[in-house]
Amino acid sequence: MRDLELSLNQGQRVRLKKALQQLQDCSSKVQFSAPVTVADTIPVNQEDGVLKGHGTSELNGEVVATVCGLVERVNKLVLVRPFRSRYKPEIGDIIVGRVIEVAPKRWKLEINFSQDAVLMLSSMNLPDGIQRRRTALDELNMRTIFEENDVICAEVRGFQHDGSLHLQARSEKYGKLEKGLLLTVSPYLVKRRKQHFHFLEQFGVDLILGCNGFIWVGGHAGSEKDYTIEEEHSRSDQNNKSCESSATVEDIPLTVRENICRIANAVRILSELGFYISMEVIMDAVEASIGWNFEIRDMLGAEFYVRIAEREAQRRKSQSKKKI
């Protein structure tokens, strides 16, 4: 996703600086989230038999960081999670990807990983829903299922010998995604959770948080209304960010269009601020925009950006007081 170009006035700069300082103060009070840079010493008690994890090394009898990130401690294990990194897949991850090639008996997908992922024809449900052996006719009809530039949702099944990912889509919740926007954020902002599929009933919108940093915001798949909206690419221009859609957009109910764009803009602002993205945080930003009477296009402005930072700083401050 392209960085937002915000022009802050003097007052907004002061407010933003204060909010970011409050966020930093709240983070510094949490032992397991202390920020470090390369070669910084991580305080540990060597007598406890500390285990050195990812992002750490031993130098002159001390544990030092080898990457810039946050220190995390799990029992005796000490590790550093990088601030920014490429997607590191794990088996069972829910991902959103874009088809880039239709090959014999397989589709190749771009999933924001160092290599393309592979979805085999045998690893997904057929359109008729019948469990049977795939035939040559099924292979010939692969483009009727997925074709280039289609956006789909799948699950990481395993790794192939060359390091690429093997995907599967054997459930009804997986498959082709339509009627929505595809957003791209840094993968580290999307934490692994038990639930990555969300139906926001009050807005009539489906939200899928891909572990690979691809986020889908679209009309509810179970809706009986037949409407489509052009998928947004990560290289989309500012007009797309203002939610000016394609010629078929008039087929979409206006309220659903507005809800999709409002939720998408909330994701963009949260990503720009570097906040972890979850359904709860997104909905809090959306409800705040409605409560503050912000128009959808104004959500990408400097004032909303600063207000969200101030709101998050206040929330974390109140949480830290409750723990005390």
Long-range contacts (C-beta under 8 A, 24 or more apart in sequence): 1-183, 1-184, 1-185, 1-234, 1-268, 1-271, 2-234, 2-235, 2-236, 3-272, 4-268, 4-269, 4-272, 4-300, 4-305, 6-301, 6-302, 6-305, 7-302, 8-302, 8-306, 9-302, 12-302, 12-303, 12-306, 15-306, 15-310, 16-305, 16-306, 16-309, 18-310, 19-306, 19-309, 19-310, 19-312, 19-313, 20-309, 20-313, 22-313, 22-314, 22-316, 22-317, 23-309, 23-312, 23-313, 23-316, 26-313, 26-316, 26-317, 26-320, 29-320, 31-73, 32-70, 32-71, 32-72, 32-73, 33-70, 33-71, 33-72, 34-70, 34-71, 35-68, 35-69, 35-70, 35-71, 36-65, 36-68, 36-69, 36-70, 36-71, 36-80, 37-65, 37-68, 38-65, 38-66, 38-67, 38-68, 39-64, 39-65, 40-64, 40-65, 42-71, 42-78, 42-80, 44-78, 48-76, 49-76, 50-76, 50-77, 50-78, 51-76, 51-77, 51-78, 52-78, 52-79, 53-77, 53-78, 53-79, 53-80, 54-79, 54-80, 54-81, 55-79, 55-80, 55-81, 55-82, 56-80, 81-188, 82-188, 83-188, 84-186, 84-188, 85-187, 85-188, 86-112, 86-113, 86-114, 86-187, 87-111, 87-112, 87-113, 87-187, 87-211, 87-212, 87-213, 88-187, 89-113, 89-156, 89-159, 89-165, 89-211, 89-212, 90-156, 90-192, 90-211, 91-156, 91-157, 91-158, 91-159, 92-155, 92-156, 93-155, 93-156, 93-192, 93-211, 93-212, 94-153, 94-155, 94-196, 94-197, 94-208, 94-209, 94-210, 94-211, 95-153, 95-154, 95-155, 95-156, 95-167, 95-210, 95-211, 95-212, 95-214, 96-151, 96-152, 96-153, 96-177, 96-182, 96-208, 96-210, 96-212, 96-214, 96-215, 96-216, 97-151, 97-152, 97-153, 97-154, 97-167, 97-210, 97-212, 97-214, 98-149, 98-150, 98-151, 98-152, 98-182, 98-214, 99-146, 99-147, 99-148, 99-149, 99-150, 99-151, 99-152, 100-148, 100-149, 101-148, 102-142, 102-143, 102-146, 102-147, 102-148, 104-139, 105-134, 105-139, 105-142, 107-142, 107-146, 109-152, 109-154, 109-167, 111-165, 111-210, 111-212, 111-214, 112-184, 112-187, 112-212, 112-213, 112-214, 113-165, 113-212, 114-163, 115-162, 115-163, 115-164, 115-165, 116-164, 117-154, 117-156, 117-164, 117-165, 117-166, 117-167, 118-160, 118-164, 118-165, 118-166, 118-167, 119-146, 119-152, 119-154, 119-167, 119-168, 119-169, 120-166, 123-157, 123-166, 123-167, 123-168, 123-169, 123-170, 124-154, 124-168, 124-169, 124-170, 124-174, 124-175, 125-169, 125-170, 125-171, 125-172, 125-175, 145-176, 146-176, 149-231, 150-176, 151-176, 151-177, 151-178, 151-182, 151-216, 151-231, 152-176, 152-177, 153-177, 153-208, 153-210, 153-216, 173-197, 177-208, 177-216, 177-218, 177-231, 178-218, 178-228, 179-218, 179-219, 179-221, 179-227, 179-228, 179-229, 179-252, 180-205, 180-206, 180-216, 180-217, 180-218, 180-219, 180-229, 180-231, 180-260, 181-216, 181-217, 181-218, 181-229, 181-231, 181-232, 181-260, 181-261, 181-264, 182-214, 182-215, 182-216, 182-231, 182-232, 182-233, 182-234, 183-214, 183-215, 183-216, 183-217, 183-232, 183-234, 183-264, 183-267, 183-268, 183-271, 184-213, 184-214, 184-215, 184-234, 185-213, 185-215, 185-267, 185-271, 185-277, 186-213, 186-271, 187-211, 187-212, 187-213, 189-213, 189-270, 189-271, 189-274, 189-275, 189-276, 189-277, 190-215, 190-276, 190-277, 191-276, 191-278, 193-278, 195-279, 198-279, 200-259, 200-263, 200-279, 200-283, 203-256, 203-259, 203-263, 203-286, 204-253, 204-255, 204-256, 204-259, 205-256, 205-259, 205-260, 205-263, 207-263, 207-279, 207-282, 209-277, 209-278, 209-279, 215-267, 215-277, 217-260, 217-263, 217-264, 217-267, 218-260, 219-252, 219-256, 219-260, 225-253, 226-251, 227-251, 227-252, 227-253, 227-256, 228-252, 229-257, 229-260, 232-264, 241-265, 241-268, 241-300, 242-297, 242-300, 243-296, 243-297, 258-296, 261-296, 262-286, 262-289, 262-290, 262-296, 262-299, 265-289, 265-296, 265-299, 265-300, 266-299, 268-300, 269-299, 269-300, 269-304, 269-305, 269-308, 270-308, 272-305, 273-305, 273-308, 273-309, 273-312, 275-312, 284-311
